Amino acid sequence: MKQRKSPPQFAVCIDNSEYPASLELHKIYRMLPDAEARREGDLRIIDESGEDYLYPAARFVATELPKAVEKALLKTS
């Protein structure tokens, strides 16, 4: 059975106060699906290092982007 890929998800950083080297304020970040992290109040974010880490969900606002913007962001990551 073919597994369905989840669509890309993005979030805007609204608070980087404890992570200034890892997160840029007001920048759009790619989120990776992680149901367990969400239950714990976290999001799995691909940060400035290019790796994915857990961050408190309160530091981000999930957002839907126009397809052209999504495509451009996915090309650069």
N, C-alpha and C positions, 0 to 999 in steps of 0.2 A: 504494500500500500504506500502510495506517495505521500510524504509529509508536507503539509502546507507551510510555506514560509510566512512568518508574520510580517506585516508591512513595517517599514522603518518608522520609528517614533523619535520625536525631538522635544527638547525642553530648553527653556531660557533660564540661565543662572540669575537669581535675584539676590543672592547673598553668598559672597565668597570670603567672608571675614575670617574664617579659620583655615581657609585653603587658598591663599592668594597665589601660590606657585602652581597650583593644579587647576584652578578655575578662574576664568575671566568674567567679571561682572557684565551682565547683559549679553553674553555670548550664547549662541544656539549650540547645544550639545546633542549628540546622538545618544538615545537611551536604548539599552538592550533589555529584552524581556527577562524578568526574574520575579516570578510570583512570590517566592519566599521573601525576597528583599522587600517587596511592596507590603507584605503582611507585617513586616518589622518596621515599616515607616521609612524605608530607604529606596533609592533608585540606583540602578546599575548604569553608570555614565561613562562614556569614552571621554577622558579628560585630556588635558594639554600634553600628557606624556604619550598619548596615543593608545593607552591601555585602558581597560575598563575596571572601575572601582565602585564601591558602594559609597553613596553620599546621602545625607538626610534629605528626604523628599521636600521638606519645607524650604530648602534652598533653591528650588526650581519651580517653574510653572510649565507644565506640559502644554504643547502648542501644535496645532495642525498647520502645515505650511502648504503653499501652492506647489503643485507637482513640479514646476520648473525650478523652484528653490530647492526642493528635496533632491531632485536630480543633480543639481549643481553641488550641493553639500556632500552627496554620496560619492561624487567623482573625486572630491578633494580628500576624502578620508581613506 
